[in-house]
Amino acid sequence: MSAKGGTVIYTFGGYENIEKVQLKGCEYYSITEDKWYVNDKVQLNVARSMSSCCLFEENLIFIFGGYSKELGTLSSIERYDIDHNRMTLLDIKMTIPLRRFATCKIS
């Protein structure tokens, strides 16, 4: 994925093992700079770990399902717009809640 002048890898949410909390944060790793960055201006709407995400049209990332300590296994979907640095919780849901799975774009 390309953003901020180079190729990057995005991460969304997760689980912090020391304090035992789920995360809403977004971080990215710049391959060209060999450096991690925290994206303080955007967060997931639902804290989640064990989710899956997939790039669509070079500027949109969809984050599917996962696990929430409060809600259990999730069927919700969020969309991250790279160009506008905006996270949106979509009205549509997956047909069944899933966690610990993989997604890929088929075109």
N, C-alpha and C positions, 0 to 999 in steps of 0.2 A: 504494500500500500504506500502511496506517496502523499506526503503532506509536509508542510513546514520546510520545504526546500530539500527534501530527501526521502529515502525509503524508511518507513517506520512500521513497527509492530505494536498493535493496541492491546490493552488488557482492560477488562471491565469487571468490577466487583471482586469477589473472592472471599477468603476467610482469613482472619488474623488470629493465629494460633495462640499467642500469649494472652491476649485479653479475651479470647473466645467470642469475637464479634464478626458479623458479616459486614462486608464493605459495599459502598455505593460508588466508590471512586473509579476514575478513568486515568490510566497511565499509558505512556507510550515510550517505546525504545527507538532511538534514532540509530539505525545501522551505520550510517555514514559518520556519525559523531561518536559511536560506541558509548551512548549515554542514555539513562532513564530520565523521564520527565513526568511530573504529576500535573494532570490537567485540572487545576483548581476551579475552572469556570464551568465544569459540567459534571453531573453525577447521574447515576441510574435513578429512576423513580422508585424502584423496588430493590432493596439490598438483596444480593443473590450470590451464591457460589455454585459451582458445578454446572454452569450454563454453557451454551455453545453459541458461537457467532459466525457470521458469514458476510463477506464483502459483496456488495451489489453495485454495479455501475461506477466503480472507482471512487465514489464519494459517499456511499451509504453503507453502514454496517448494521446488520440486524442481530440482536441478542435474543436468543430463544431460551425459555424455560429456566431450569436450574432449581436451586433449593433455597428456601427462606426459613429461618428458624421459627418465625412467627406464623407463616402461611403454609409450610410444608413444600412439597414438590410443586413447581410452578408450571402454568401453561401460558403465562403472559409473554409478550414480545415487545421489545423496545427497539427503537431505531435511532442510531447515532448519525447525524449529518456532519461529515468531516468539514465541508466547506463553511458551514455556519456554526460549527461547534455547539450543536444543539441535540439534546436527547429527548425523545418523545415516546411515551408509553402508548402503544397502539390499542385501538378498540378491539381488534381481532385477537383471537387466542388460538393456540394449538389445540387440536382435537382431544389430545390427552396430555396431562402434565408429564414432563420428562426432566430427568437430570442425568449427568454423566453420559453424554451422548455427543455425537459429532454432526455437523451440518456442512453442506457444500452446495455451491451454486451449480445448477445444471442448465445449460443454455444450448 
